[in-house]
Amino acid sequence: MDNDKTNTKPSEMNPEDLPDVRAFHDEFTRGFLQSMEETRPGYYPFLSGTGAYKMDFPAGGIVGEKGYGRIKKKKEGYLVGIENENGTGSSITINYDSFKIKDHVESYLDNLKDRLGKEVEFKKLEIEDDQQSLYYAYFERNGFYTYAGYLQNEKNHGGIQAVYQIDCGGRQEEVCKENKKAVKDRIIEWMKSIQFINGDEEVSG
C-alpha cells in the first residue's frame, strides 16, 4: 500500500481513494477518522474532537453534524447513526465530561439511570487497562435493545456515557433474537475499545 496514503488522514484524502463504506462517505464523520486501516474487521480508528479519547468506529456509522456539540476540550456530545449489515438500525449516544472524577462514580451511574429512565443494575466489567474502569447495563424496552456503558478515567479526570441502542421492533425482532448473544459480545468489545488519552495537553483548554 502507498505509504503516503497510509500516513495521510482520511479527511485530507480524495474520497474516491477511501474505503467504500458509509463512515467515509460522510464528510463530517471523516474528520474524526484517523486512518483508512481497520482497527478490526468493520471498524476504523476514531479520535474525539476533544482529543481526550479514541475508539473503534463502525463502518456503517455517521456522526450527526447538527446534533454535535463541544465545549473546547471540556465536554462533547453527539449521536452516531448506524446501518447494520443484517438490516437493523442502531444508534450510539456519546457524552464526554472532563470534570468527572473517580470518587463520584456511583452518582454518575445514578445520573445515567435517570437519563435512561430505567432502574438498571450496572456491573463493573473486567478490562485490561487499569487506567480506566467500565460499567455496563442492558435492558429491553419498546422494541429497542439498549446497552448502556459508563467509562471513568482512573488516572486523570474525565468520564464517558455511551448508550448503544438497536431498533428491534417489527420485522427486526426475530433478527435481533437470533443474534442476541453475538451482538451483546460485539458491543461490549466496542465499549472496551474506548480509551482515554492521558497527557498534559488535554488538561488545558
Backbone as a ProteinNet text record, in pm:
[ID]
protein_1_A
[PRIMARY]
MDNDKTNTKPSEMNPEDLPDVRAFHDEFTRGFLQSMEETRPGYYPFLSGTGAYKMDFPAGGIVGEKGYGRIKKKKEGYLVGIENENGTGSSITINYDSFKIKDHVESYLDNLKDRLGKEVEFKKLEIEDDQQSLYYAYFERNGFYTYAGYLQNEKNHGGIQAVYQIDCGGRQEEVCKENKKAVKDRIIEWMKSIQFINGDEEVSG
[TERTIARY]
84.2	0	87.3	43.6	116	133.7	259.3	285.2	228.4	227.4	173	25.8	-47.1	-190	-209.7	-120.4	-133	-114.8	-24.1	8	-79.5	-160.7	-246.7	-383.2	-434.4	-566.3	-674	-779.4	-886.8	-947.2	-955.4	-1014.5	-931.4	-804.1	-714.3	-698.5	-768.2	-755.2	-871.7	-851.2	-958.7	-1059.6	-1187.1	-1287.8	-1291.6	-1253.1	-1254.7	-1148.5	-1048	-940.4	-968.8	-1079.9	-1112.7	-1198.4	-1205.3	-1290.4	-1435.2	-1500.9	-1637.8	-1735.9	-1732.7	-1823.6	-1887.4	-1999.4	-2080.8	-2003.2	-1920.1	-1848.6	-1760.3	-1699.1	-1610.5	-1686.2	-1811.6	-1890.4	-1931.3	-1937	-1982.7	-1864.6	-1865.3	-1752.1	-1727.5	-1833.2	-1816	-1756	-1804.6	-1753.5	-1607.5	-1571.7	-1431.6	-1333.6	-1379.3	-1291.2	-1244.5	-1316.1	-1278	-1196.5	-1205.6	-1138.3	-990.9	-907.1	-763	-688.1	-751	-683	-785.6	-746.9	-832.3	-805.4	-713.6	-682.8	-776.5	-837.5	-928.1	-853.5	-917.9	-864.1	-893.8	-1005.6	-1051	-1160.7	-1200.4	-1297.3	-1423.7	-1449.7	-1570.4	-1559.3	-1438.2	-1419	-1293.3	-1300.2	-1188.6	-1152.6	-1026.6	-982.9	-1045.9	-1106.4	-1178.7	-1112	-1090.7	-1035.9	-1138.2	-1170.5	-1267.4	-1225.7	-1324.9	-1297.1	-1226.6	-1240.6	-1170.2	-1026.1	-997.1	-864.9	-845	-954.2	-942.7	-958.8	-1011.6	-1030.4	-1037.6	-1015.3	-1023.1	-1106.3	-1151.5	-1231	-1239.3	-1291	-1320.2	-1454.6	-1459.7	-1582.2	-1639.9	-1770.6	-1830.3	-1834.8	-1805.6	-1802.8	-1936.2	-2046.6	-2179.4	-2230.4	-2144.7	-2187.6	-2160.1	-2241	-2222.2	-2245.3	-2154.7	-2171.5	-2266.1	-2375.5	-2471.1	-2414.3	-2390.1	-2326.8	-2415.6	-2545.2	-2635.3	-2647.2	-2639.1	-2652.9	-2521.7	-2411	-2279.4	-2254.5	-2206.6	-2174.1	-2045.1	-1965.7	-1838.2	-1804.4	-1757	-1705.9	-1555.7	-1478.3	-1332.1	-1291.9	-1206.8	-1167.6	-1239.5	-1344	-1409.3	-1527.1	-1612.2	-1731.3	-1758.5	-1825	-1856.9	-1975.8	-2068.6	-2182.9	-2226.7	-2267.2	-2309.6	-2381.7	-2449.5	-2522.3	-2461.7	-2441.5	-2393.6	-2508.3	-2547.5	-2649.3	-2582.8	-2627.9	-2560.9	-2657.9	-2615	-2687.7	-2613	-2675.7	-2610.8	-2627	-2533.4	-2535.9	-2658.2	-2713.2	-2829.5	-2961.4	-2953.9	-3075	-3132.6	-3079.8	-3127.4	-3061.1	-3125.7	-3068.5	-3026.6	-2917.1	-2866.7	-2826.8	-2812.8	-2761.6	-2673.1	-2573.7	-2485.8	-2489.6	-2516.5	-2509.9	-2387.9	-2300.5	-2177.8	-2181.4	-2149.5	-2135.6	-2009	-1916.1	-1789.6	-1787.9	-1740.4	-1729.9	-1594.2	-1511.1	-1374.5	-1369.5	-1482.7	-1481.9	-1516.8	-1555.8	-1596.6	-1475.4	-1489.8	-1378.8	-1418.6	-1318.9	-1344.4	-1414.6	-1402	-1464.3	-1616.7	-1670.7	-1815.4	-1884.2	-1823.5	-1878.3	-2021.4	-2052.2	-2187.1	-2292	-2262.2	-2358.2	-2370.8	-2261.4	-2267.3	-2353.6	-2343.3	-2426.4	-2573.8	-2602	-2740.2	-2791.5	-2705.6	-2744.6	-2776.3	-2697.1	-2720.2	-2851.6	-2881.3	-3009	-3125.2	-3113.4	-3218.1	-3232.7	-3121.4	-3122.9	-3189.4	-3165.1	-3223.5	-3371.2	-3411.9	-3548.7	-3576.8	-3472.1	-3484.1	-3394.8	-3449.3	-3371.2	-3297.7	-3177.2	-3097.4	-2979.5	-2922.6	-2806.4	-2680.1	-2589	-2462.4	-2362	-2294.8	-2190.3	-2054.8	-1956.3	-1821.2	-1757.9	-1713.5	-1654.2	-1503.5	-1448.9	-1304	-1241.7	-1147.6	-1075	-926	-845.6	-700.7	-637.5	-700.3	-643.8	-678.4	-574.6	-600.8	-612	-601.8	-612.4	-755.9	-848.4	-988.1	-1075.1	-1199.7	-1294.9	-1418.8	-1488.9	-1604.8	-1720.8	-1836.9	-1959.3	-2063.4	-2140.7	-2227.4	-2363.6	-2468.8	-2604.1	-2678	-2778.4	-2856	-3003.6	-3089.5	-3233.1	-3305.4	-3428.5	-3512.5	-3637.6	-3676.8	-3795.3	-3847.8	-3978.9	-4046.2	-3979.2	-3935.4	-3874.2	-3728.8	-3668.2	-3526.7	-3444.9	-3329.8	-3232.6	-3130.7	-3114.5	-3026.3	-2908.7	-2789.8	-2664.8	-2603.6	-2599	-2550.1	-2416.6	-2322.3	-2191.4	-2145.1	-2067.7	-2003.4	-1855.8	-1770.4	-1625.9	-1570.1	-1488.9	-1427.1	-1275.5	-1216.5	-1071.3	-1019	-934.4	-882.3	-751.6	-688.1	-560.1	-580.4	-667.1	-699.7	-851	-898.3	-1042.6	-1099.1	-1229.3	-1296.4	-1382.1	-1503.7	-1593.2	-1673.3	-1715.9	-1790.9	-1914.8	-2029.1	-2151.7	-2164.4	-2185.3	-2202.3	-2327.1	-2428.5	-2554.3	-2576.2	-2578.5	-2589.8	-2728.1	-2810.6	-2945.7	-2964.2	-3032.3	-3065.4	-3216.5	-3266	-3409.9	-3450.2	-3517.3	-3556.9	-3708	-3774.2	-3918.6	-3964.1	-4088.9	-4148	-4074.9	-4043.7	-3981.5	-3839.5	-3779.3	-3641.3	-3631.2	-3745.8	-3743.4	-3677	-3711.9	-3654.6	-3504.6	-3465.2	-3322.7	-3244.6	-3298.9	-3231.8	-3221.8	-3330.1	-3331.5	-3231	-3219.8	-3128.3	-2982.9	-2951.3	-2811.5	-2781.9	-2868.1	-2861.9	-2727	-2678.7	-2552.8	-2435.2	-2432.8	-2323.2	-2319.7	-2437.7	-2445.1	-2398.6	-2442.7	-2400.1	-2248.7	-2189.1	-2043.4	-1973	-2029.3	-1968.1	-1973.9	-2085.7	-2099.7	-2011.5	-1998.7	-1908.4	-1764.6	-1726.2	-1591.5	-1573.1	-1678.8	-1669.7	-1650.3	-1726.2	-1711.2	-1569.7	-1513.9	-1377.5	-1274.7	-1313.6	-1220.8	-1206	-1299.1	-1291.2	-1178	-1083.5	-966.7	-938.9	-918.8	-881.8	-736.9	-711.7	-576	-525.2	-442.2	-393.2	-265.4	-264.3	-146.9	-171	-65.8	-77.1	-155.4	-150.6	-214.4	-364.9	-425.2	-571.1	-628.2	-539.6	-585.4	-625.4	-551.4	-580.5	-695	-737.9	-839.4	-977.8
-119.9	0	124.4	229.5	355.3	413.7	436.3	487.6	626	708.2	842.8	836.9	743.8	729.6	675.2	584.1	523.9	628.5	725.1	825.5	950	960	1076.4	1050.8	1151.8	1136.5	1131.5	1053.3	1040.8	1173.7	1270.6	1399.9	1478.1	1438.1	1507.4	1431.7	1319.2	1235.4	1254.7	1210.7	1208.7	1102	1138.6	1040.9	914.5	925.6	808.8	706.2	749	658.5	591.2	626.5	574.3	448.4	370.1	250.5	286.6	201.4	227.1	182.7	256.2	228.5	359.6	349.9	466	571.1	527.8	622.1	717.6	667.6	751.5	832.7	798.5	873.8	1010.1	1020.8	1143.2	1233.1	1355.3	1446.3	1479.8	1505.6	1541.8	1426.1	1306.9	1188.2	1162.9	1185	1163.6	1245.7	1361.3	1447.3	1385.8	1284.2	1216.9	1090.2	1035.4	908.8	933	850.5	874.8	794.8	693.4	608.6	528.9	488.9	401.9	255	230.3	94.8	54.2	-60.9	-107.2	-137.1	-105.6	-145.6	-293.5	-338.8	-477.7	-481	-598.2	-603.3	-520.5	-425.1	-344.1	-218.8	-187	-69.4	8.1	141.5	229.1	318.4	365.9	446.1	585.3	619.3	745.2	821.8	951.5	1038.3	1145.7	1157.6	1257.1	1398.5	1484.8	1624.9	1695.2	1643.3	1699	1650.2	1541.6	1480.1	1401.6	1382.3	1319.3	1168	1114.5	969.6	925	795.1	734.5	607.8	556.9	434	375.2	253.7	191.5	246.4	286.5	344.4	251.4	219.3	124.6	176.7	89.1	127.2	181.3	134.5	178	299.1	364.1	475.7	613	710	850.4	935.6	1030.6	1125.3	1235.9	1256.9	1360.1	1499.4	1571.5	1702.8	1804.3	1803.6	1902.2	1884.3	1760.5	1735.3	1733.5	1758.8	1752.5	1880.1	1862.4	1977.4	1955.6	2061.9	2051.2	2184.4	2178.9	2296.3	2276.1	2333.6	2320.3	2174.2	2149.6	2012.4	1961.8	2035	2004.6	1908.3	1931.7	1848	1823.2	1709.3	1673.9	1578.3	1599.7	1511.4	1497.2	1375.4	1353	1219.6	1205.3	1083	1020.1	889.2	814.3	727.6	746.8	663.3	552.2	427.5	312.6	230	193.3	96	-35.6	-137.7	-266.9	-356	-448.5	-539.1	-629.4	-660.3	-750.8	-677.1	-546.6	-471.3	-394.4	-415.7	-340.9	-203.9	-111.9	20.3	38.4	108	129.9	275.5	313.4	447.1	440	525.8	538.5	683.9	705	839.5	846.9	943.4	960.9	1096.2	1097	1221.5	1214.9	1306.8	1312.9	1437	1420.5	1531.6	1522	1623.2	1619.7	1641.7	1682.7	1714.2	1594.9	1485	1369.7	1304.2	1270.5	1212.5	1075.6	991.4	852.2	836.5	935.3	924.5	935.7	981.3	1005	913.8	801.4	713.1	671.2	638.8	592.7	697.7	823.6	929	945.9	923.1	931.9	819.6	702	589.8	617.8	680.8	718.7	820.5	913.9	1014.6	949	847.4	777.6	698.4	639.5	569.1	665.4	785.6	886.1	923.5	934.3	970.5	860.5	736	622.4	604.7	658.3	640.2	497	432	289.5	257.8	185.5	144.9	16.3	29.5	-85.8	-105.1	-223.2	-253.4	-251.5	-162.8	-156.2	-250.9	-326.6	-417.7	-367.9	-378.9	-339	-451.6	-420	-521.3	-526.5	-644.1	-660.9	-613.6	-521.9	-475.2	-476	-484.8	-496.2	-363.9	-252.5	-120.4	-77.4	-64.9	-25.4	126	198.8	344.1	392.6	298.1	335.3	218.3	248.6	145.2	154.6	42.4	34.1	-32.6	32.4	-18.9	-38.8	-147.8	-187.4	-234.6	-201.9	-249.1	-273.1	-360.3	-393	-403.6	-354.2	-374.2	-363.2	-414.6	-408.6	-327.4	-240.9	-158.6	-105.6	-121.6	-65.5	-104.2	-229.4	-275.7	-238.1	-176.3	-138.5	-220.5	-266.5	-330.6	-222.4	-195.3	-86.8	-139.8	-102.3	-138.4	-7.3	10.7	136.5	114.8	204.3	193.2	326.1	317.6	436.8	405.8	491.5	474.8	588.9	553.5	653.8	650	765.2	777.3	763.5	664.6	640.2	714.6	763.9	833.4	983.7	1038.9	1180.5	1195.4	1318.2	1341.7	1305.5	1277.5	1251.9	1127.4	1138.7	1024	1027.1	910	898	812.1	865.1	786.5	738.4	608.7	551.8	464.3	505.8	431.6	381.9	250.5	185.1	121.5	168	115.2	51	-63.3	-131.6	-136.5	-96.3	-98.5	-241	-306.9	-446.1	-461.5	-355.4	-359.4	-421.5	-464.5	-515.5	-634.2	-624.6	-735.7	-766.2	-671.2	-691.8	-773.5	-801	-867.8	-1005.1	-1084.4	-1218.5	-1212.4	-1115.6	-1099.1	-1070.2	-982.2	-946.4	-1065.2	-1141.6	-1255.6	-1361.9	-1385.4	-1488.1	-1453.3	-1324.4	-1282.1	-1214.2	-1233.8	-1156.4	-1165.6	-1287.1	-1302.6	-1247.6	-1275.9	-1227.5	-1075.4	-1012.8	-866.8	-810.5	-872.1	-826.7	-832.8	-942.7	-958	-851.8	-826.6	-728.3	-587.8	-553	-418.7	-399.1	-503.8	-493.6	-475.8	-548.7	-532.1	-390.8	-336.5	-198.4	-101.2	-119.9	-31.7	-39	-158	-174.5	-105.7	-76.5	-9.9	138.6	194.5	336.6	354.5	440.1	458.9	606.8	643.7	781	805.5	926.3	965.9	1059.1	1007.2	1085.6	1158.5	1288.9	1369.8	1512.5	1588.4	1727.2	1813.3	1777.3	1860.7	1863.3	1762.6	1758.5	1826.9	1867.4	1930.6	2075.3	2140.4	2279.5	2288.2	2410.6	2430.8	2449.4
0	0	0	-63	-71.8	68.4	110	244.2	264.9	157.5	170.4	207.2	145	175.7	316	357.8	489.6	598.7	577.4	677.5	668.9	566.7	548.6	610.5	680.5	742	633.8	655.6	556.4	514.1	606.8	574.3	472.8	456.4	364	232.1	219.6	101.7	5.1	-116.4	-215.3	-171.3	-155.4	-110.9	-196	-323.3	-411.6	-373.9	-297.3	-255.2	-121	-59.5	72.9	63	170.8	170.1	137.1	62.4	18.3	126.6	238.4	349	393	461.4	495.3	576.6	670.7	756.7	676.8	569.6	488.8	383.9	358.3	261.4	316.9	451.1	515.7	551.4	500.6	518.3	664.9	741.8	882.5	961.6	937.9	1007	972.1	847.1	804.4	887	936.7	1014.4	1144.5	1192.9	1317.8	1292.9	1172.9	1143.4	1114.3	1174.3	1170.9	1065.8	1009.6	912.3	833.2	713.2	633.5	664.9	757.9	800.2	915	904.3	1008.6	1138.8	1250.2	1380.1	1404.7	1352.5	1348.1	1243	1197.1	1086.9	1112.5	1022.2	1031.8	1116.2	1163.2	1248.5	1207.7	1229.2	1193.8	1312.4	1318.7	1433.7	1435.5	1547.7	1568	1681.2	1661.8	1766.8	1800.1	1927.4	1973.5	1934.1	1914.9	1884.8	1998.6	2120.9	2236.5	2243.5	2171.6	2179.7	2307.6	2384	2515.4	2512.7	2403.2	2395.6	2250	2230.3	2097.8	2108.8	1993.8	1997	1857.3	1849.6	1720.5	1671.7	1545.3	1490.6	1384.6	1393.1	1298.4	1155.7	1060.7	919.4	871.5	931.2	890	965.1	1042.1	1126.8	1069.1	1110.5	1074.4	1199.1	1223.7	1333.8	1287.4	1361.5	1323.3	1344.8	1237.1	1246.7	1319.9	1290.4	1350.9	1501.4	1548.2	1691.4	1767.4	1696.2	1760.4	1841	1963.2	2046.7	2123.1	2134.8	2207.2	2272.1	2395.8	2465.4	2484.3	2392.6	2393.3	2417.3	2518	2549.8	2674.6	2713.7	2841	2827.4	2727.2	2711.1	2563.1	2537	2399	2399.1	2305.9	2294.5	2150.2	2110.5	1972.6	1959.6	1846	1814	1689.3	1693.9	1578	1527.1	1402.5	1340.7	1261.7	1280.4	1218.9	1136.5	1016.6	935.1	943.2	1002.3	1021.3	899	883.6	768.7	768.4	886.4	893.3	872.3	841.1	811.8	928.6	1049	1164.6	1169.5	1239.8	1259.5	1403.9	1425.8	1561.2	1579.1	1704.6	1734.6	1857.7	1860	1976.3	2021	2149.6	2205.2	2296	2266.9	2344.4	2415	2543.5	2618.9	2702.9	2675.4	2748.2	2836.4	2959.4	3054	3123.6	3104.1	3158.2	3309.5	3368.4	3510.9	3599.9	3543.6	3624.3	3691	3819.7	3896.1	3951.7	3974.3	4010.5	4145.1	4235.1	4366.8	4361.7	4248.3	4239.9	4137.5	4107.5	4004.2	4032.8	4157	4190	4155.9	4182.1	4149	3998.2	3924.2	3778.3	3720.8	3781.1	3736.9	3765.2	3880.1	3910.9	3809.2	3770.1	3670.7	3536.7	3501.9	3375.8	3381.3	3496.4	3513.1	3491.2	3547.7	3530.7	3383.5	3316.7	3175.4	3091.7	3130.2	3059.3	3093.4	3208.9	3254.2	3293.9	3346.5	3379.8	3499.2	3596.1	3712.5	3676.5	3627.2	3584.8	3679.3	3675	3758.7	3673	3706.7	3634.8	3698.7	3613.6	3659.4	3609.2	3694.6	3655.3	3575.1	3454.9	3368.9	3387.3	3370.2	3377.8	3246.6	3257.1	3139.3	3170.5	3066	3084	3127.2	3088.8	3116.5	3258.9	3345	3483.5	3499.8	3387.9	3395.3	3373.7	3352.6	3338.7	3382.6	3416.4	3457	3368.8	3353.6	3266.1	3338.6	3334.6	3396.2	3285.8	3297.4	3186.9	3236.7	3159.7	3189.9	3059	3063.8	2944.4	2979.4	2888.6	2907.2	2773.7	2770.6	2651.3	2682.7	2587.8	2608.9	2475.8	2454.8	2336.6	2204.8	2196.6	2072.6	2054.3	2154.6	2146.4	2245.9	2201.6	2290	2324.7	2454	2496.9	2577.3	2535.3	2602.3	2651.9	2783.6	2840.9	2910.4	2884.7	2947.2	3004.4	3110.8	3166	3187.5	3133.7	3148.8	3231.6	3329.9	3415.7	3400.5	3379.4	3375	3518.3	3542.4	3676.6	3701.7	3596.3	3610.4	3623.4	3537.2	3540.5	3550.5	3545.7	3544.5	3408	3404.6	3277.4	3279.9	3225.2	3217.3	3088.5	3043.5	2918.2	2939.5	2898.3	2888.8	2744.9	2727	2592.6	2593.6	2518.9	2514	2371.3	2355.5	2225.1	2215.7	2121.6	2105.8	1968.9	1968.4	1843.3	1829	1713	1686	1648.7	1740.3	1718.4	1706.8	1670.6	1658.3	1526.7	1523.2	1399.8	1341.3	1211.9	1139.7	1186.3	1260	1303.9	1432.2	1495.3	1625	1618.5	1519	1506.9	1477.1	1395.1	1363.3	1490.9	1573.7	1698.9	1793.8	1805.4	1897	1855	1725.2	1674.1	1702.5	1701.5	1714.4	1848	1944.9	2068.6	2139.8	2163.5	2236.7	2157.4	2027.4	1943.7	1941.8	1935.7	1934.8	2068.3	2177.2	2309.6	2322.8	2282.2	2290.4	2205.5	2087.1	1996	2054.6	2117	2172.2	2295.6	2377.6	2492.4	2445.3	2340.8	2285	2231.9	2171.3	2122.1	2237.8	2346.4	2462.5	2518.8	2517.2	2567.6	2477.3	2352.7	2260.8	2292	2370.2	2406.4	2506.6	2474.4	2560.6	2581.1	2706.5	2736.7	2693.8	2648.1	2609.8	2719.2	2805.9	2919.1	2882.1	2910.5	2880.9	2923.4	2940.8	2988	2890.1	2761.6	2660.8	2671.8	2737	2744.6	2867.4	2959.6	3081.6	3054.7	2965.7	2934.3	2833.8	2806.5	2704.7	2761.9
[MASK]
+++++++++++++++++++++++++++++++++++++++++++++++++++++++++++++++++++++++++++++++++++++++++++++++++++++++++++++++++++++++++++++++++++++++++++++++++++++++++++++++++++++++++++++++++++++++++++++++++++++++++++++

